[in-house]
Amino acid sequence: MLSELNIFHGMKDMSKLLLHTCCGPCAIYVARQLRQDHEVSLYFFNPNIQPEEEYKLRWQEIKKWADKDGFNIIKEPYDNGPWFKANKGLENESEGGARCLVCYRFRLEQVARYTREHGYDIFTTTLSISPHKKADNINLIGDELAKKYGVKYLEADWKKQDGFKHSCELSREQGFYRQDYCGYIFSRAERLMNNNSILN
């Protein structure tokens, strides 16, 4: 991890990095690590989060923390219509399956596009901090989109070197709300069903 993060270390001017993030608990550890070597802007693009009340809750929390910690944060308008269209037919896929790959690509493509259009040097995402998400899949998609848009992508597996543990500790310190599902409404239903099965 450190070798990856220090690619740009020692440059006279820190590179401008666009960090895709979905919530405060995922962002806090990753953003603080990246700030050591980059000028970091957070990018909140998450049409996968439903219902809209959940989306607003996650946005309000990360915005409050970002302002306090001195991070620039950018939010795209909430429009989940195109996202649902991209995932049509995958509603019953289990978390971690084909639906997740489509979701990663849908969001990261917008991040790569924004990186090119707004003059950032490199982009990456907090997604791999989650123990439920495979970094290899995320990084493969990130690399493909970087080539497509002519930008750079920073590969990472943020859960390594106790990254997830550190993110949990920092989240507790901040009093963050920690959601128990990725954001997708069918994933939430699946989680509730599994919890009910355990209780019964």
N, C-alpha and C positions, 0 to 999 in steps of 0.2 A: 504494500500500500504506500509506504513512505517513498519508495523509488518512483512510483507513479505520480505522487503528488509533487515531487521535487523536479519534475521535468523542466519547469519554467523557473526554478529557484535560481537566483543570481542574476536574473535579467534586470536591467536598469529600471524599466517600467514594468509593473506587474500586468500580466495579461488580463483582459476583460473576459470574465467567465459568466455564462448564463446557467444558473442552476435551477432545473425543473424540480419543483417540490409540491407535495400534496397536502402537507399539514405541518404544524409546529413540531410534534414529536419526531418526525422524520427529518426535519430540516435542521434543528438546532445543532446537533453534533457535526453533521456533514458541512454545514455552512461555516461553522467556526474553524473546522480543519482547513477548508479550502481558502479561507481568508488569510491564512499565513503566507500563501504564495500567489494569490489572485485578487483582483478587484471583482468582488462577487455581487451579482444582482440575482435576486430570487424571481422565479417565473412561475406563477400560479395558473396553470391551465389544466383543468380537471373536470371535463364534462361527464366523466364516469361517476361522479359523486351524486348520489340520490338518497333521499329526496332533496329538494332545494334547501330545506331548513338545515340539513346536515352540511350541505355545501357552504352555506352562510356561516354556520358555526365554526367550521374549520378555517374559513377565510378570515373571519374576525379575530380568531385566536392567533393565527400566524402573522397577520398584519400588526397586531398589537405588539407581539414579540419582536418582529423585524424592526419596527420603529424604535423600540427600546434599545435594541442591540446595534442599531445604526446600519441596517441593511436596506438597500433600495429593493423594493418589491413591485413587480408588475403583475397585473391581473387581467386576463382576457374575459370578455363578457360570457355569462353563463348561457350556453346553448347546447343542450344534449341531443338535439335532433340528429345531426350528422353522426354523432357517436353511436346512437342506437341503430342507425342505418348500417354502419360499418360492422356492427355486432349481430345483425339479424341472422337468426338461425343458430346462434350460439348461446341462447338464453339458458339452456339446461346443462351447459358444460360446467364441470366442477372447477373450483378455484385452483389455479395453477395449470390449467389446461389451455386449449386452443384459444378460448376467449381472452385470456390474459395476454397472449402474444399479440392479438389484434389490438387490444387496449394499449399495450406498451407502444406499439408502432404508431397508433393514431395520435397519441399525445406527443411522443418524441419527434414525430415528423413536424408538428407545429413548432416545437422548440428549435429544431434544426433550421427551419424556415426563418424564424424570428432572429436567430443567431446571425444568419447571412444578411438579412434585410436591415438589421440595426447595428452592424459593425462590431459584433462581439468576436473575440478571437477563438473561443472554444465553448462547448456546452457539455453538460453532464446532467445526471439526475440522482435524486435521493432514493429511488425505488429499491435499489439493492440493499438498503439498510434492513429491510424486512426479512425475517427468517422464512417467510412464505413465498419469497420471490427468488428465482434463480438468476444470479448475476450473469452467467454465461449467455443466457437468452437476451437479457437486457443489453449487454455490451455488444452482442452480435448485431442487434437492431440499430444501436447507436452508431456503430462503425459504418453500417450500410448507408444510413441516412447522412452521415458526415460526408461520405464520398458523393452521394447524390447531390448534396447542396454545396459542395466545395468548401466545407468548414472542418474544424477539428472537434473530435469527441474524446473526452477523458474517460477511459475505462476505469472501473472501480468495483470492488465488492465491499461495501461499507460495513457489512455485518462482521467482517473479519477483524482480528485484533481487538475483540470485545466491543466493536462499534455499536452493536445493538444494545449491549449492556450499558454502555456510556450514554446512549441516547435515552434509555429508560431512566437512568439516574438524573440526567439533566431535565427531563420532562417532569419528574417528581419535584425537583427543585423549583421549577417554574409554575407548578400546579396545573400543567396542561391537562386538558380533556384528552383521553386516549380512546379512540374508537375501536370497536371490536370487529370491524369488517372493512374491506378495501374501499368501499364506496358504492359499488354496483348494487342495485336494489335486489337482484336475484342472489347475489352473494350474501346479502343480509338475511334473506329468507332461508338460505341454506344453513347459515350459522344458527339461526333461531331454531330450525328444525333439528339440527344436531344437538343443541342444548336441551331441547325438550326430550329428545330420545334418551339423553343421559339421565335427566331428572326422573323419567318414567322407568 
